[in-house]
Amino acid sequence: MLMLVQKLTPIVRRYDEISLLLANPQVISDVKKLTTLSKEQSDIEEIAQNAKEYIQIIQSIKENKLLLEDKELGELAKEELKLLEAQKNSLESEIKILLIPKDPNDDKNIYLELRAGTGGDEAGIFVGDLFRAYCRYAELKKWKVEIISSSENNFGGYKEIIALIKGKGTYSKLKYEGGTHRVQRVPETESQGRIHTSAITVAIMPEVDDVEITINPNDLKIEVFRAGGHGGQCVNTTDSAVRITHIPTGISVSMQDEKSQHKNKDKAMKILKARIYEAELEEQKAQNSEARKTQVGSGDRSERIRTYNYPQNRLTDHRIGITLYSLEEIMLSGNLDTIIDPLIANAQSQVMGNSES
């Protein structure tokens, strides 16, 4: 309890200090400084407010303990202590979560990539189904979804779809979605009514700024070629498609959705940077075994993380062993928090456990 107060006191002091600075005319006239301080205050506001309340409760507990032997006020103090202890315990749990070091990517937008794996056309159909569920989830969160690239199959599904999702906390909410998603159901393409098992892969990559990752132009191989598939005469008769390969890593991105070669190149470069950044994050996790223990999953696309069993209306996340019998409702409504929130809570409890051990 004392150690927690010692951790919280500097945070409260800094929050109050920023409040005074933000009222200073010299700071108000300096837009850059004003913006920096406002962001810092916003980042610590929740924990600072909880800390002030917690410190006040600790003080009230001390005062009431001194009154326990008082003949007139002892019983009142005893009752008050029960309420204060309950409030203290609740606040402690919240504060410990808020004290967990924040993932620097949590507030970033993300690139969402879904690809059909084993299962043929049925896998492609499920790519479309899961993407629509993510879109509904984005609507609930008031996020914006922009399809960057897509490749359709013959049954209304997708071989691949890449989208940019913009909004507050997109990475923090969706970062544990990366991996292999398995679906078990009777496909629309199945005439005998047999249950098939298919799989798709999901990748979640934070959108990165140019200042965060530098790519040497000499390390890039840029090719232009004639776009294929649907899109009309123009897209099929001009060399508008672009493929960019990062030679050191072998990571390659092709883009042909736009009729403009320049626009395709711009989109491809943004996705390439996100993929290289993601690869660097994975390498860092692999090198730091302690940090890797705190992850719900590695995010590796080869790792089976979830099963969607339609005959049993069952959704199972294998990393934390949670099973929900409301698959159809979750997919139709997009209420993915029912599976995402337990994943986040599990990750937080692991971090707290490691810090206390």
matplotlib code that plots the C-alpha trace (Angstrom):
import matplotlib.pyplot as plt

x = [0.0, 2.8, 4.8, 1.8, 1.3, 5.0, 4.6, 1.5, 2.7, 5.1, 2.3, -0.1, 2.6, 3.3, -0.3, -0.8, 2.4, 1.2, -2.2, -0.3, 1.9, -1.2, -2.5, 0.7, 0.3, 3.8, 2.9, -0.5, 1.2, 3.6, 1.5, 4.1, 4.7, 1.0, 0.3, 3.0, 1.9, -1.8, -1.0, 1.1, -1.7, -4.2, -2.1, -1.8, -5.2, -7.0, -4.3, -3.8, -7.5, -7.6, -4.4, -5.8, -8.9, -6.7, -4.4, -7.4, -9.0, -5.7, -5.7, -9.4, -8.6, -5.8, -8.1, -10.9, -8.5, -7.6, -11.3, -11.9, -11.3, -13.5, -16.7, -19.0, -17.4, -15.9, -18.9, -19.3, -15.6, -15.8, -18.6, -16.8, -13.7, -15.6, -16.7, -13.3, -11.5, -13.8, -13.2, -9.4, -9.3, -11.3, -9.2, -6.0, -7.0, -7.8, -4.6, -2.4, -3.8, -3.2, 0.4, 1.2, 3.6, 1.7, 2.3, 3.6, 1.5, -1.8, -3.1, -2.1, -4.3, -3.9, -3.6, -5.8, -4.9, -7.0, -5.9, -7.6, -5.6, -6.5, -10.0, -10.3, -13.2, -14.8, -11.7, -12.2, -15.9, -14.9, -12.4, -15.4, -17.5, -14.8, -13.9, -17.6, -17.6, -14.5, -16.3, -19.3, -17.0, -15.4, -18.9, -19.6, -16.3, -16.9, -13.8, -13.3, -12.5, -10.8, -10.2, -6.7, -6.6, -8.8, -8.8, -12.1, -12.8, -15.6, -18.1, -18.3, -15.4, -11.8, -8.4, -7.0, -8.3, -6.2, -7.9, -6.8, -8.8, -8.6, -9.7, -8.9, -7.3, -7.6, -4.3, -4.9, -8.1, -7.2, -3.5, -4.3, -6.3, -3.2, -2.8, -4.7, -8.5, -10.1, -13.8, -15.9, -19.2, -21.1, -19.8, -22.1, -20.2, -20.9, -23.8, -23.6, -24.0, -20.7, -18.8, -15.5, -12.6, -11.0, -8.5, -7.6, -4.8, -5.1, -2.3, -2.6, 0.0, 0.3, 0.4, 3.8, 5.1, 8.2, 10.1, 9.6, 11.1, 13.6, 14.0, 17.0, 15.8, 18.7, 17.2, 14.0, 13.2, 10.3, 8.5, 5.5, 3.3, -0.1, -3.0, -5.1, -8.5, -11.6, -11.5, -12.4, -10.3, -8.2, -6.8, -6.0, -4.2, -1.9, 1.2, -0.4, 0.2, 3.2, 5.3, 7.8, 10.3, 12.4, 15.6, 17.2, 14.0, 12.4, 9.1, 7.1, 3.9, 1.9, -0.8, -3.1, -6.4, -5.9, -5.6, -2.8, 0.7, 1.6, -1.3, -0.5, 3.1, 2.1, -0.2, 2.3, 5.0, 2.8, 1.9, 5.5, 6.6, 3.9, 5.1, 8.7, 7.8, 5.7, 8.7, 10.9, 8.4, 8.3, 12.1, 12.2, 9.7, 11.6, 14.8, 13.2, 11.9, 10.5, 8.5, 7.3, 5.8, 3.5, 2.0, -1.4, 0.1, 3.0, 0.8, 2.6, 0.3, 1.0, -0.4, -4.0, -5.6, -9.3, -12.0, -15.4, -17.7, -21.0, -22.9, -22.3, -22.6, -19.3, -16.4, -13.2, -10.0, -7.3, -4.8, -6.8, -9.2, -12.4, -15.5, -18.6, -21.8, -22.9, -20.9, -23.7, -24.7, -21.1, -20.5, -23.7, -23.5, -19.8, -19.7, -16.2, -15.5, -16.9, -13.8, -11.3, -11.8, -10.9, -7.7, -6.7, -7.5, -5.4, -2.5, -2.8, -2.9, 0.2, 2.1, 0.9, 2.0, 5.4, 5.9, 4.9, 7.0]
y = [0.0, 2.4, 1.4, 2.1, 5.6, 6.3, 5.3, 7.5, 10.7, 11.8, 11.2, 13.4, 16.1, 16.1, 16.3, 19.4, 20.9, 20.6, 22.2, 25.2, 25.4, 25.2, 28.3, 30.2, 32.8, 32.0, 28.4, 29.3, 31.4, 28.5, 26.1, 23.4, 23.4, 23.7, 20.7, 18.6, 19.4, 18.9, 15.4, 14.5, 15.6, 13.7, 10.5, 10.6, 12.2, 9.0, 7.5, 10.9, 11.3, 7.7, 8.3, 11.4, 9.5, 6.5, 8.7, 10.4, 7.0, 5.9, 9.0, 8.5, 4.9, 6.1, 8.7, 6.2, 3.6, 6.2, 6.5, 2.8, 3.0, 6.1, 5.1, 7.5, 7.3, 3.8, 2.0, 4.7, 4.4, 0.6, 0.9, 3.6, 1.5, -1.4, 1.0, 2.6, -0.8, -1.9, 1.3, 1.0, -2.6, -1.6, 1.4, -0.6, -3.1, -0.2, 1.6, -1.5, -1.9, 1.8, 1.5, -1.2, 0.4, 1.5, -0.2, 2.7, 1.4, 1.2, 4.5, 3.9, 3.1, -0.4, -2.3, -5.4, -8.2, -11.3, -14.1, -17.4, -20.4, -24.1, -24.9, -23.5, -21.3, -21.8, -20.2, -17.2, -17.0, -16.9, -14.1, -12.0, -13.1, -12.2, -9.0, -7.9, -8.8, -6.5, -3.8, -4.0, -3.9, -0.8, 0.8, 0.1, 1.8, 4.7, 3.8, 4.3, 1.4, 2.0, -1.0, -0.6, -3.8, -6.8, -9.9, -11.7, -15.4, -16.9, -17.3, -13.8, -14.2, -13.0, -14.5, -11.5, -8.2, -5.4, -2.5, 0.5, 1.0, 4.5, 5.4, 5.7, 2.6, 0.4, -1.3, -1.7, -3.5, -5.6, -6.4, -9.9, -10.9, -11.9, -15.6, -18.5, -18.4, -21.8, -22.3, -25.4, -25.4, -26.8, -24.6, -23.0, -25.0, -28.3, -30.3, -33.3, -31.3, -32.3, -30.1, -28.8, -27.3, -24.3, -21.7, -18.1, -15.9, -12.5, -9.9, -6.7, -4.1, -0.7, 2.2, 3.8, 7.3, 8.0, 9.1, 5.6, 3.5, 4.5, 2.6, 3.0, 3.6, 1.5, -1.5, -1.4, -3.2, -1.4, -3.1, -1.9, -4.2, -4.4, -4.8, -7.9, -9.0, -6.8, -3.1, -2.3, -1.5, 1.2, -0.9, -3.8, -1.8, 0.4, -0.4, 1.0, -2.0, -1.7, -4.3, -3.1, -5.6, -4.8, -6.7, -7.1, -8.8, -10.2, -8.5, -7.7, -5.7, -5.6, -3.0, -2.6, -1.3, 2.2, 3.3, 5.7, 4.1, 6.9, 6.1, 2.3, 3.0, 5.3, 2.6, -0.2, 1.8, 2.4, -1.3, -2.2, 0.0, -1.5, -5.1, -4.3, -2.6, -5.6, -7.9, -5.8, -6.0, -9.8, -10.0, -7.9, -10.2, -13.3, -11.8, -10.8, -13.9, -12.1, -9.7, -12.7, -14.3, -11.3, -11.8, -13.5, -15.0, -14.4, -13.0, -15.5, -16.2, -19.9, -20.1, -21.3, -18.9, -19.3, -21.7, -20.7, -23.8, -23.0, -26.3, -25.8, -22.0, -22.1, -19.6, -20.8, -18.9, -21.4, -19.1, -18.4, -21.4, -19.4, -20.8, -18.8, -20.3, -17.1, -17.3, -16.3, -13.3, -12.1, -12.4, -10.6, -7.9, -7.4, -7.4, -8.8, -7.3, -10.5, -12.3, -9.4, -8.0, -11.4, -11.5, -8.0, -8.8, -12.0, -10.0, -7.4, -10.0, -11.7, -8.4, -7.6, -11.1, -10.7, -7.3, -8.6, -11.8]
z = [0.0, 1.0, -2.1, -4.3, -2.8, -3.4, -7.1, -7.5, -5.7, -8.5, -11.1, -9.2, -8.7, -12.4, -13.4, -11.1, -12.4, -16.0, -15.0, -13.7, -16.9, -19.1, -17.4, -18.1, -20.8, -22.2, -22.7, -24.2, -26.8, -27.7, -29.8, -29.9, -26.1, -25.4, -27.6, -26.0, -22.5, -23.3, -24.7, -21.6, -19.3, -21.2, -21.1, -17.3, -16.4, -15.7, -13.4, -11.7, -10.8, -9.5, -7.6, -5.9, -4.8, -3.6, -1.6, 0.0, 0.9, 2.5, 4.6, 5.6, 6.6, 8.9, 10.5, 11.1, 12.6, 15.2, 16.2, 16.7, 20.5, 20.8, 22.8, 20.8, 17.3, 17.3, 15.7, 13.1, 12.3, 12.0, 9.4, 7.6, 7.4, 5.7, 2.9, 2.6, 2.4, -0.4, -2.3, -1.7, -3.1, -6.2, -6.9, -6.4, -9.1, -11.6, -10.8, -11.2, -14.7, -15.5, -14.3, -16.9, -19.4, -22.4, -25.7, -27.9, -30.8, -28.9, -30.3, -33.9, -36.8, -38.3, -41.5, -41.4, -43.8, -44.3, -46.6, -47.6, -46.5, -46.6, -47.7, -51.2, -52.0, -48.6, -47.0, -49.3, -48.3, -44.6, -45.4, -46.5, -43.5, -40.9, -42.7, -42.5, -38.7, -38.3, -40.2, -37.9, -34.9, -36.4, -36.8, -33.1, -32.2, -34.6, -36.6, -40.3, -42.6, -46.0, -48.3, -49.7, -51.9, -52.5, -54.7, -55.0, -55.6, -57.7, -54.8, -53.4, -51.1, -51.2, -51.8, -49.9, -48.6, -47.0, -45.2, -43.2, -40.0, -38.5, -35.0, -31.3, -29.9, -33.0, -32.4, -28.7, -29.4, -32.4, -31.9, -30.6, -33.7, -35.7, -36.4, -38.1, -37.7, -38.4, -39.5, -39.3, -41.2, -44.2, -47.1, -49.6, -52.2, -50.5, -52.0, -49.7, -46.4, -45.0, -42.5, -43.8, -41.9, -43.5, -42.4, -43.1, -41.8, -40.2, -39.8, -37.7, -38.5, -36.9, -39.4, -39.1, -39.8, -41.9, -38.8, -37.2, -40.0, -42.6, -45.9, -48.1, -51.6, -52.9, -51.0, -53.1, -56.3, -58.0, -60.9, -62.9, -64.9, -66.5, -64.0, -64.4, -63.3, -63.3, -63.7, -67.3, -70.3, -68.8, -65.9, -68.2, -70.9, -68.9, -66.8, -63.7, -61.3, -59.0, -57.1, -54.5, -52.9, -49.9, -50.9, -47.4, -46.0, -49.1, -48.2, -51.3, -51.9, -55.1, -55.7, -58.7, -57.4, -58.6, -62.2, -61.3, -61.1, -58.6, -56.3, -56.4, -55.6, -52.6, -51.2, -51.7, -49.9, -46.9, -46.6, -47.1, -44.2, -42.0, -42.9, -42.2, -38.9, -38.0, -38.8, -36.6, -33.7, -34.0, -34.0, -30.9, -29.2, -30.1, -28.7, -25.5, -23.9, -20.8, -23.0, -25.0, -21.9, -21.5, -24.9, -25.4, -28.6, -30.8, -33.5, -35.9, -38.8, -38.6, -35.0, -34.8, -32.4, -32.8, -34.1, -35.4, -35.2, -36.9, -36.3, -32.5, -32.6, -30.8, -30.8, -29.1, -28.5, -27.9, -26.3, -23.2, -23.4, -23.6, -25.4, -26.2, -27.6, -29.4, -32.6, -35.0, -32.9, -32.5, -36.3, -37.3, -34.7, -34.7, -30.9, -30.8, -27.4, -25.9, -27.1, -27.3, -23.7, -22.1, -24.2, -23.1, -19.4, -19.7, -21.1, -18.4, -15.6, -17.0, -17.0, -13.5, -12.4, -13.9, -12.3, -8.8, -8.9]

ax = plt.figure().add_subplot(projection="3d")
ax.plot(x, y, z, "-o")
ax.set_aspect("equal")
plt.show()
